[in-house]
Amino acid sequence: METPKALDLAQGKGYDLVEVSSISKPPVCRLLDFTKYKYKKDKQIRKHKAHQKRREIKGIRLSLRIGPHDLKFKAERAEKFLSQGHGVKVELILKGREHAHTDLARDIMKNFSKMIEKAEVEQEPKKQGNRIIMILRGKE
């Protein structure tokens, strides 16, 4: 059917002319109520979004003077978060004269990421103000 004829038919019945496939020769079109079609598609998308699991970013704070046992405990906590499917944001806060030892802080961050077997570094440690931030995610 020719395009003008199809448009007249669609308008006469109160429908919209929607192109289904533009690849085929001649193009395939349908008569349908586009607002109803769009509503059904949106409803389907909302339903899929409701069933998706949202990934959160959990935070862990370290300090330059952290002890080995505390570091190990924090690493176990990070592994737990990663096993649950969350990302982990590791913060190391520098206070006072600690700002002169950012190299030590970066070493602590690297050792921390090596302690966690399930972790993959998503964002390398970088300094933001008085803190150094690193983001970890679970390996797939």
CORPEFEN-V150150 format. One record per pair of residues at least 24 apart in sequence whose ideal C-beta (glycine too) atoms are under 6 Angstrom apart, sorted by the first residue. I is the first residue (numbers start at 1). J is the second residue. If there is no record, write none. Layout:
i:I j:J
i:I j:J
This chain:
i:56 j:86
i:57 j:87
i:57 j:89
i:58 j:86
i:58 j:88
i:59 j:89
i:60 j:90
i:61 j:91
i:62 j:92
i:64 j:98
i:64 j:105
i:75 j:115
i:75 j:116
i:78 j:116
i:79 j:116
i:79 j:118
i:82 j:118
i:82 j:119
i:82 j:138
i:87 j:137
i:88 j:136
i:89 j:135
i:90 j:134
i:91 j:131
i:91 j:133
i:92 j:132
i:93 j:131
i:94 j:130
i:105 j:132
i:109 j:134
